[in-house]
């Protein structure tokens, strides 16, 4: 994290060439999930742009151990699978568990 590429002063560059542009608008996540990254790596410049109706709709779920903090660490053993033409992996067991929490 001490490398120039992770600089927080806005003048980040690679080898003195083109500056690196940090994406600072997040349209997917709840603010609580992004807080650590925002504090540590974005100098609190990360903007939470996701629709609150979507990101906060499970805050009162009985499944959450801490209300209004939608983060759960749940270990699961599954198998990473991939469709033949896709570079992306997926895990059916993980997806099923996420679905359980969200219903």
DRENDO-1510 file (C-alpha; in Angstrom, 1 decimal, always signed):
<recs>
REC; n; res; u; v; w
REC; 1; UNK; +0.0; +0.0; +0.0 .
REC; 2; UNK; +3.0; +2.3; +0.2 .
REC; 3; UNK; +3.5; +2.2; -3.6 .
REC; 4; UNK; +2.9; +5.3; -5.6 .
REC; 5; UNK; +0.0; +3.7; -7.4 .
REC; 6; UNK; -2.1; +3.8; -4.2 .
REC; 7; UNK; -1.4; +7.4; -3.5 .
REC; 8; UNK; -4.3; +9.4; -2.0 .
REC; 9; UNK; -3.1; +12.8; -3.1 .
REC; 10; UNK; -4.7; +12.6; -6.5 .
REC; 11; UNK; -1.5; +12.7; -8.5 .
REC; 12; UNK; -1.1; +9.0; -8.9 .
REC; 13; UNK; +0.8; +7.8; -12.0 .
REC; 14; UNK; +2.5; +4.7; -13.3 .
REC; 15; UNK; +6.1; +5.4; -14.2 .
REC; 16; UNK; +5.5; +9.1; -14.6 .
REC; 17; UNK; +3.1; +8.5; -17.5 .
REC; 18; UNK; -0.7; +8.6; -17.6 .
REC; 19; UNK; -2.5; +9.3; -14.3 .
REC; 20; UNK; -4.6; +6.6; -12.9 .
REC; 21; UNK; -8.3; +7.5; -12.6 .
REC; 22; UNK; -10.1; +6.2; -9.5 .
REC; 23; UNK; -13.7; +5.3; -9.9 .
REC; 24; UNK; -15.4; +7.1; -7.0 .
REC; 25; UNK; -19.1; +6.5; -7.6 .
REC; 26; UNK; -20.5; +3.2; -6.4 .
REC; 27; UNK; -23.9; +2.3; -7.6 .
REC; 28; UNK; -24.2; -1.2; -6.0 .
REC; 29; UNK; -23.4; -1.4; -2.4 .
REC; 30; UNK; -24.7; -0.3; +1.0 .
REC; 31; UNK; -22.5; +2.4; +2.6 .
REC; 32; UNK; -21.6; +0.2; +5.6 .
REC; 33; UNK; -20.0; -2.3; +3.2 .
REC; 34; UNK; -17.9; +0.3; +1.5 .
REC; 35; UNK; -16.8; +2.2; +4.6 .
REC; 36; UNK; -13.5; +0.5; +5.1 .
REC; 37; UNK; -12.4; +0.9; +1.5 .
REC; 38; UNK; -13.6; +4.5; +1.5 .
REC; 39; UNK; -11.7; +5.3; +4.7 .
REC; 40; UNK; -8.5; +3.4; +3.8 .
REC; 41; UNK; -8.1; +3.8; +0.0 .
REC; 42; UNK; -10.3; +6.6; -1.2 .
REC; 43; UNK; -9.6; +9.3; +1.4 .
REC; 44; UNK; -13.4; +9.4; +2.0 .
REC; 45; UNK; -14.1; +10.5; -1.5 .
REC; 46; UNK; -16.1; +7.4; -2.5 .
REC; 47; UNK; -19.7; +8.4; -3.3 .
REC; 48; UNK; -22.5; +6.1; -2.4 .
REC; 49; UNK; -24.9; +6.4; -5.4 .
REC; 50; UNK; -26.9; +3.2; -5.1 .
REC; 51; UNK; -30.7; +3.5; -4.8 .
REC; 52; UNK; -31.3; +3.3; -1.0 .
REC; 53; UNK; -34.6; +1.4; -1.6 .
REC; 54; UNK; -32.4; -1.4; -3.0 .
REC; 55; UNK; -29.4; -1.3; -0.7 .
REC; 56; UNK; -31.3; -0.8; +2.5 .
REC; 57; UNK; -34.4; -3.0; +2.0 .
REC; 58; UNK; -33.0; -5.9; +4.0 .
REC; 59; UNK; -31.7; -3.8; +7.0 .
REC; 60; UNK; -34.5; -5.0; +9.2 .
REC; 61; UNK; -34.2; -8.6; +8.2 .
REC; 62; UNK; -34.3; -11.1; +11.1 .
REC; 63; UNK; -31.4; -12.9; +9.5 .
REC; 64; UNK; -29.0; -10.0; +10.2 .
REC; 65; UNK; -27.0; -10.4; +13.5 .
REC; 66; UNK; -26.7; -6.6; +13.7 .
REC; 67; UNK; -29.6; -4.5; +12.3 .
REC; 68; UNK; -28.8; -1.8; +9.8 .
REC; 69; UNK; -25.5; -3.4; +9.0 .
REC; 70; UNK; -26.0; -5.8; +6.1 .
REC; 71; UNK; -22.8; -7.8; +6.3 .
REC; 72; UNK; -22.6; -11.4; +7.2 .
REC; 73; UNK; -19.6; -13.7; +7.1 .
REC; 74; UNK; -20.8; -17.2; +6.6 .
REC; 75; UNK; -18.4; -20.0; +5.6 .
REC; 76; UNK; -19.6; -22.5; +3.0 .
REC; 77; UNK; -18.0; -25.2; +1.1 .
REC; 78; UNK; -19.0; -25.4; -2.5 .
REC; 79; UNK; -17.5; -25.9; -6.0 .
REC; 80; UNK; -16.6; -23.2; -8.4 .
REC; 81; UNK; -18.1; -23.8; -11.7 .
REC; 82; UNK; -17.8; -22.1; -15.1 .
REC; 83; UNK; -19.7; -22.2; -18.3 .
REC; 84; UNK; -17.5; -23.4; -21.2 .
REC; 85; UNK; -17.3; -20.0; -23.0 .
REC; 86; UNK; -17.2; -17.7; -19.9 .
REC; 87; UNK; -14.2; -16.6; -18.0 .
REC; 88; UNK; -16.4; -16.1; -14.9 .
REC; 89; UNK; -16.9; -18.6; -12.1 .
REC; 90; UNK; -20.0; -19.2; -10.0 .
REC; 91; UNK; -20.8; -21.3; -7.0 .
REC; 92; UNK; -24.3; -22.8; -6.7 .
REC; 93; UNK; -24.0; -23.4; -3.0 .
REC; 94; UNK; -23.0; -19.8; -2.3 .
REC; 95; UNK; -25.8; -18.5; -4.5 .
REC; 96; UNK; -28.4; -20.6; -2.7 .
REC; 97; UNK; -27.2; -19.3; +0.7 .
REC; 98; UNK; -27.4; -15.7; -0.5 .
REC; 99; UNK; -30.9; -16.4; -1.7 .
REC; 100; UNK; -31.9; -17.9; +1.7 .
REC; 101; UNK; -30.7; -14.7; +3.4 .
REC; 102; UNK; -32.6; -12.4; +1.0 .
REC; 103; UNK; -36.0; -14.2; +1.0 .
</recs>
